[in-house]
Amino acid sequence: MAARPPQNTTALVAGFGIGILWLIMAGLSLWSSIRGYANERWDWGLAWAIIGVLLLAAGLSAMIGTWWHQTRVKQPE
């Protein structure tokens, strides 16, 4: 199935915007995790690393899912 241009740019912008916000939160969480490990706070580092990885997965899923749905799923006519 060939990709086609996005039909609903509002949905595309919203999906990518939410995905980018989640990626920013993931980056901040992972940065906090690194700082926790640097200060020998293993519990802090592990907790924020888990949260960061989950937010990273959510952000990428939002962006990939939005793109996939807007370009690959057949729209009703």
C-alpha positions as CSV (number, residue, x, y, z in Angstrom):
1,M,0.0,0.0,0.0
2,A,1.5,3.3,-1.1
3,A,1.6,6.3,1.3
4,R,-0.6,9.2,0.4
5,P,-0.4,12.8,1.5
6,P,-2.1,13.6,4.9
7,Q,-5.7,14.6,4.5
8,N,-6.3,16.2,7.9
9,T,-3.4,18.5,8.8
10,T,-5.1,19.6,12.0
11,A,-5.0,16.0,13.3
12,L,-1.4,15.6,12.1
13,V,-0.3,18.8,13.9
14,A,-2.1,17.8,17.1
15,G,-0.7,14.3,17.1
16,F,2.8,15.4,16.4
17,G,2.5,18.3,18.9
18,I,1.4,15.9,21.7
19,G,4.2,13.5,20.7
20,I,6.8,16.2,20.9
21,L,5.6,17.4,24.3
22,W,5.9,13.8,25.6
23,L,9.4,13.5,24.1
24,I,10.4,16.7,25.9
25,M,9.0,15.3,29.1
26,A,10.9,12.1,28.5
27,G,14.2,14.0,27.9
28,L,13.7,15.9,31.2
29,S,12.9,12.7,33.1
30,L,16.0,11.0,31.7
31,W,18.1,14.0,32.5
32,S,16.8,13.9,36.1
33,S,17.7,10.2,36.2
34,I,21.3,10.9,35.1
35,R,21.6,13.6,37.8
36,G,20.2,11.1,40.3
37,Y,22.8,8.5,39.4
38,A,25.5,11.2,39.4
39,N,24.6,12.1,43.0
40,E,24.5,8.4,44.0
41,R,20.7,8.4,44.4
42,W,20.1,5.0,42.7
43,D,16.4,4.9,43.6
44,W,15.9,8.4,42.1
45,G,17.8,7.4,39.0
46,L,16.0,4.2,38.5
47,A,12.5,5.7,39.0
48,W,13.1,8.6,36.6
49,A,14.7,6.3,34.1
50,I,11.6,4.1,34.0
51,I,9.3,7.1,33.7
52,G,11.5,8.5,30.9
53,V,11.5,5.3,28.9
54,L,7.7,5.0,29.2
55,L,7.3,8.7,28.1
56,L,9.7,8.1,25.3
57,A,7.7,5.1,24.1
58,A,4.4,7.1,24.4
59,G,5.8,10.1,22.5
60,L,7.1,8.0,19.6
61,S,3.9,6.0,19.5
62,A,1.8,9.2,19.3
63,M,3.9,10.5,16.4
64,I,4.2,7.2,14.5
65,G,0.5,6.3,15.1
66,T,-0.6,9.7,13.9
67,W,1.5,9.6,10.8
68,W,0.4,6.0,10.1
69,H,-3.3,6.7,10.5
70,Q,-3.2,9.9,8.4
71,T,-1.2,8.4,5.5
72,R,-1.9,4.7,5.5
73,V,-5.5,4.1,6.7
74,K,-8.2,4.3,4.1
75,Q,-10.6,7.2,4.9
76,P,-14.3,6.7,4.3
77,E,-15.6,8.4,1.1
